[in-house]
């Protein structure tokens, strides 16, 4: 197992495809593609699993709930607006990075098809 894993931003293998869960859909019909690049256990850090990959979504607005999950994102292309319940709204575009901490609830509005790198600890 390699301990150094390059993050390919344009993977050549087929992604896992999906759509928004009906109970989370606010508007539009966003479609998702996920290319999971790596999974590692992180028990020493009290996280069960760390997942890294590339995710893409088409236009639409959904409810975002992180639960016990920590997620770091870096936007590669497109634009999205994320609003935390009871808090601020932020628009992110290419080169922008952000973290959604455990307990986050809010909305994710994909304004233009967005592609991001993600690192998720759960």
ChimeraX attribute file (.defattr): number of C-alpha atoms within 10 A of each C-alpha:
attribute: neighborCount
match mode: 1-to-1
recipient: residues
	/A:1	4
	/A:2	4
	/A:3	6
	/A:4	6
	/A:5	10
	/A:6	8
	/A:7	14
	/A:8	12
	/A:9	15
	/A:10	9
	/A:11	14
	/A:12	8
	/A:13	8
	/A:14	9
	/A:15	15
	/A:16	11
	/A:17	13
	/A:18	12
	/A:19	13
	/A:20	18
	/A:21	10
	/A:22	9
	/A:23	8
	/A:24	13
	/A:25	18
	/A:26	15
	/A:27	11
	/A:28	14
	/A:29	16
	/A:30	20
	/A:31	15
	/A:32	19
	/A:33	17
	/A:34	20
	/A:35	21
	/A:36	18
	/A:37	17
	/A:38	13
	/A:39	14
	/A:40	12
	/A:41	14
	/A:42	13
	/A:43	10
	/A:44	7
	/A:45	8
	/A:46	10
	/A:47	15
	/A:48	12
	/A:49	15
	/A:50	18
	/A:51	16
	/A:52	21
	/A:53	20
	/A:54	24
	/A:55	22
	/A:56	22
	/A:57	25
	/A:58	20
	/A:59	19
	/A:60	20
	/A:61	22
	/A:62	22
	/A:63	19
	/A:64	19
	/A:65	17
	/A:66	15
	/A:67	12
	/A:68	13
	/A:69	17
	/A:70	18
	/A:71	19
	/A:72	16
	/A:73	20
	/A:74	19
	/A:75	22
	/A:76	19
	/A:77	17
	/A:78	19
	/A:79	19
	/A:80	24
	/A:81	16
	/A:82	20
	/A:83	19
	/A:84	17
	/A:85	13
	/A:86	8
	/A:87	8
	/A:88	9
	/A:89	14
	/A:90	12
	/A:91	14
	/A:92	20
	/A:93	19
	/A:94	15
	/A:95	10
	/A:96	14
	/A:97	15
	/A:98	13
	/A:99	14
	/A:100	18
	/A:101	15
	/A:102	15
	/A:103	11
	/A:104	18
	/A:105	17
	/A:106	17
	/A:107	20
	/A:108	22
	/A:109	23
	/A:110	23
	/A:111	18
	/A:112	16
	/A:113	17
	/A:114	21
	/A:115	26
	/A:116	24
	/A:117	22
	/A:118	23
	/A:119	19
	/A:120	18
	/A:121	22
	/A:122	17
